[in-house]
Amino acid sequence: MLVLTKSLLKFFKTESAVGVLLISATILAMVLSNSPLSPLYKDLLNIPVVISIHEFVIAKPLLLWVNDGLMAVFFFMVGLEIKREVLDGSLSHISKVVVPAFAAIGGMLVPALVYSVFNWGDPIGMQGWAIPMATDIAFALGILSLLGKRVPAELKIFLLALAIIDDLGAIIVIALFFGHGVSVTALAVSAFFIAVLMLMNWRGVTNNTAYILIGIIVWAAVLKSGVHATIAGVIVGLLIPLRNNGKSFHELEESLHAPVNYVILPLFAFVNTGVNFSGVSSKDFLDNITIGITLGLFVGKQVGIFSFSLLAIVLKLGKLPDALHYGHLFGISVLGGIGFTMSLFIGSLAFECSGDACINMTDERIGILLGSLLSGITGFFILKWQLSKSIEKH
């Protein structure tokens, strides 16, 4: 038992652990959804959860509490990571940012364009244009870690910077395009408490608990406003102050890694990937939404990231680190097509159920799974080959 415990602790310290857990949660969801337990799985997702304080009521099924509530914690951690990298990390120097920034922009624009080519003129299909824009940093880093110590540190830093800027782009897209029935009153309340957080930061308040408590109020107000509630998580994360050379900030960030990576993200995958294949036919795989997402992730991402990176280099706006070459860049470009968690999240917003008008989610999730699988496997073998070539040269 002691040996098993030590093995588990060692496993959870590896970057690949998150990817393994996400894959396991996805497989479990699919097995349950296609077994006699399928009704129980659906009932679990639809369990009503209600929080009521006097006239203030939040009533949602469990599925939406995960997507709107727990994922706000994930985005809170994303906000912390963005702030850390900008102030004291891979995004703190312009020279390090330019190529990953161009890569991220290309990695968002080209996949959206590829998707739109297949769904132009279809108002329902076009709701999913943003789905292939996202890169799943946890999965991508997990696959990169499978290549072992041969991976240059510069390659991980490049992927991290690319994914963080990509996440920032996804956050902006969610804020601008996925709000529903905006409430001016709720927005005003959220704006007031965001102003309070900004004032606390300016005055040097360093109590993280106070920020989080007010952040919960901001989350609830944003949820009621019609703007997606996860945006509140990012805003609060960006407003948490650094102090004692960032020690308190980093402690908070570190404390979130385990619950987010090992509980929230696998739970999110579990409740969102239960594709029931009983009614799936070849038409679902050839549907324009499925094709658009699959090719957007697998083709659009690699073309966008690689070509825009080359553009930045040719224009002499930035350069690759000395330890990297174009083969590494192409491998990372392919690996960037792993959308998974972020793509599933955007897909849940793009094609969410509203009353009786409930769009079939099968096409969207099949496309995400196919595109991410192709990108992950292909990117892994390209990088393995490139890293082997680098070792042979030395």
C-alpha angles and dihedrals in degrees: 000000000000091000090049091050092051090048091052092049090050090049093051091053091060122091090228091062093081092052092049091050092048091050091047092050090049093050091047091051092050093047092050093044091053098042135076085271091067094105090053090050091052092045090052092055091049098048104133115237117190131188114188129179110175104298094347108097133174111187118174138144116256091258092062093043087060094044097041101027113030092034088058086066089052091051090046087059089046088055090052091049093049091051093047094049092047095048101034113002149048092328096047096091123055092219090060095045105050101075096040089046092053088044091053093048091050089044090058102038101045097048090049089050093049091050092047092052089063097041104035111135094023107104093195094046093047090061087078098055093116097050098091093045095084132088121205103225095189093054094041094050090044092057091043089054090056087070089066131209092338089082110099114235088234090062092056091046091050092050091046093051091046093050094046092052088044090053090050089053091049090051091053091049091050091049094048104037110025104058119117128202096344115221112213092200094054091045090052091052092049091047090052094053092043086055088051090053091049090050091050090051092048092049091051100249106168103181104119092193091062091051092050094048092051088042090060089056089049090050093051092047093048090047090055092044095068093244109115110271096225088073087070089060092056094047093050091046091053091050097053104110128233116235139166089025089313096302096132091043092051092046090055091047093048092048089059098051097078099046093041098044099036102032115016100042095044089046090050090051091047096054096041106043102055095123111179107215096190092096096033118114136171087274090068091057091047094045114123092239091053094045092044093053095041095049092037090059100035101036105016095050097050093044093045098045095042098043096045090047089053089048091056091048095046091049087051091235090129143343141221117263112266093250092059133071136186093274090060090047093053092048091052089047090057092044088054088070090077098107100158110128098026093040091049089050094051089044091055088055096043096049102025120148118259116187110300093341098089116161118214106258096198096092094051097050095043090054093049093048093047095045093046093046093050092046094047096049096041094044091049094053094043091053092043089054093045093048090048089053090051091053092048091053090055 
